């Protein structure tokens, strides 16, 4: 049963942002090393500046696990990220999310019941021992457990190609979820042909495919997607190239195949940050990812010209639910001994999910 976000008192919602940040920083000093605030790259700047550690989802979860002295882990991100942190941290550490409705629409596009039903349908036309399940880290703990218990692995946007290559060495087929586009871009990078890749459409018998199509396929893609990265297109890239002939385009692999093929580079949030950081002064970039990260890159690299690829800001609306007000409200509750918004993964689910995460770390 999904947790419900308690109402945040109006005194927090109406406070000035600078005052909220100052009070957050005061709470951090009170807690000392018992508190660890994690900030995802897509977080708004006022929250991001309060983070003790910043990065992508799995990097932050692993940093939390390494910070053994931290009793309270506050993840300024979305729900699946906090779940991963809870799975990887010790029993003496508790993980919290400042706003319980900060979920991931893409992760919600693949429920464990839907995936189990699809797996059962697929078994009717393809031997299960030939199919290796792979899930993107942007998925629920229950999906990760489903994958781990069936010999599969988690992947991230930075290692998806390596994980898919590993899976193809162990089986005839991959069932990849929940992101169709990361799966397709990674499969194409490995040299798979279009006819070897099929889309499994949620809610349709056999995912809308014939038995023959499924038997011929090497990669089956769940039809999930990131609402933010679907905003980017090959047409936008062509427009920037006409306007700025020297421009370099880098895009996240959750974008569609046509946009990724038209870009100069593609990569995870960490790869995008590194590419901009290591580029020459005076270089011009168009970046296809969430607007908060692009704004931060613009501020950090004034010697370079950095544009958002899309003509309008592409914001993760659920990530934006984490605000200075919700973060301070959570910290004030913790200071009073009230453990609100704690994210707990059931032990039996955590065990299976840990299998899938550990397999990825071994690859």
Protein Blocks (a to p, Z undefined) as FASTA:
>chain_A
ZZddddddfklmmpcfklmmmmmmmmmmmnmmmbccdddfkbcfklmmmpfbgcdfklmm
mmmmmmmmlmbdcddddfklmmmmmmmmcfkbccddfblklccfklmmpcfklmmmmmmm
mmmmocfklpccdddfbbcfklmmmmmmnopacddfklmmmmmmmmmmmmmbdcddfbfk
lmmmmmmmnopafklpccddehiahhlpafklmmmpmbdcdfbddfklmmpcfklmmmmm
mmmmmbccdddfkbcfklmmmpmbdcdfklmmmmmmmpcehiacdddddfklmmmmmmmm
mmbccddfbfbdcddfklmmpcfklmmmmmmmmmnopaghiacddfklmmmmmmmmmmmm
mZZ
